[in-house]
Amino acid sequence: METVEAIAVGILSSVVASALWILLLSRLTPKMIISPEIAEDPATRAFRIKVVNLSRRAAVDLRVEAHLVTSIGVRGGRVNRRMPLICGNPPLVLPRRIRASKESDNAYRLRIDSNVRELWSASPDSFVRLQIFARHEVTGMGKMFERRYHHPGSEIVMGSFVHGQDMTVTPESAQTRRRSEAQRESS
């Protein structure tokens, strides 16, 4: 009888220890935020999405995918057709957040080389989906982050992101717009 109790206690304690270990590891994953707006640079017409690492450890092994997703009707229902958007080279490592630092190494402006506005206007029932996969630098636990942009009129803002971790897009002024249009016309 004592042997059965010892085996039961051993199994129960190992299950509890495993559950606590998995709970601890699952909490040690990257913490990132993705900007709610897409910034369109008035001078270069490049599209940028800001990503900020909020965890106390670096996010490593970043993989980024952006798609224009269009729902199309097929016999028996609807399916999503994905058209990949060309992204600039994302970093492999997004450094950790340092609260006291004025530097913003933990923020990154992801460049999308495809003309998002033009592609979006060609298929108005579509949306832009950005997916980022990152791993925690110590545990190696991965996490997927996703942001969907549904309204091109309000979610694409002409301007550029402010410095640091802030997600604010500073809109271009009328003077800057005239200057950038004059530069484009002269070239």
Rosetta blueprint (number, residue, H / E / L):
1 M L
2 E H
3 T H
4 V H
5 E H
6 A H
7 I H
8 A H
9 V H
10 G H
11 I H
12 L H
13 S H
14 S H
15 V H
16 V H
17 A H
18 S H
19 A H
20 L H
21 W H
22 I H
23 L H
24 L H
25 L H
26 S H
27 R H
28 L L
29 T L
30 P L
31 K L
32 M E
33 I E
34 I E
35 S L
36 P L
37 E L
38 I E
39 A E
40 E E
41 D L
42 P L
43 A L
44 T L
45 R L
46 A L
47 F E
48 R E
49 I E
50 K E
51 V E
52 V E
53 N E
54 L L
55 S L
56 R L
57 R L
58 A L
59 A E
60 V E
61 D E
62 L E
63 R E
64 V E
65 E E
66 A E
67 H E
68 L E
69 V E
70 T E
71 S E
72 I E
73 G E
74 V E
75 R L
76 G L
77 G E
78 R E
79 V E
80 N E
81 R E
82 R E
83 M E
84 P E
85 L L
86 I L
87 C E
88 G L
89 N L
90 P L
91 P L
92 L L
93 V E
94 L E
95 P L
96 R L
97 R L
98 I L
99 R L
100 A L
101 S L
102 K L
103 E L
104 S L
105 D L
106 N L
107 A E
108 Y E
109 R E
110 L E
111 R E
112 I E
113 D L
114 S L
115 N L
116 V H
117 R H
118 E H
119 L H
120 W H
121 S H
122 A H
123 S L
124 P L
125 D L
126 S E
127 F E
128 V E
129 R E
130 L E
131 Q E
132 I E
133 F E
134 A E
135 R E
136 H E
137 E L
138 V L
139 T L
140 G L
141 M L
142 G E
143 K E
144 M E
145 F E
146 E E
147 R E
148 R E
149 Y E
150 H L
151 H L
152 P H
153 G H
154 S H
155 E H
156 I E
157 V E
158 M E
159 G E
160 S E
161 F E
162 V L
163 H L
164 G L
165 Q L
166 D L
167 M L
168 T L
169 V E
170 T E
171 P E
172 E L
173 S L
174 A H
175 Q H
176 T H
177 R H
178 R H
179 R H
180 S H
181 E H
182 A H
183 Q H
184 R H
185 E H
186 S H
187 S L
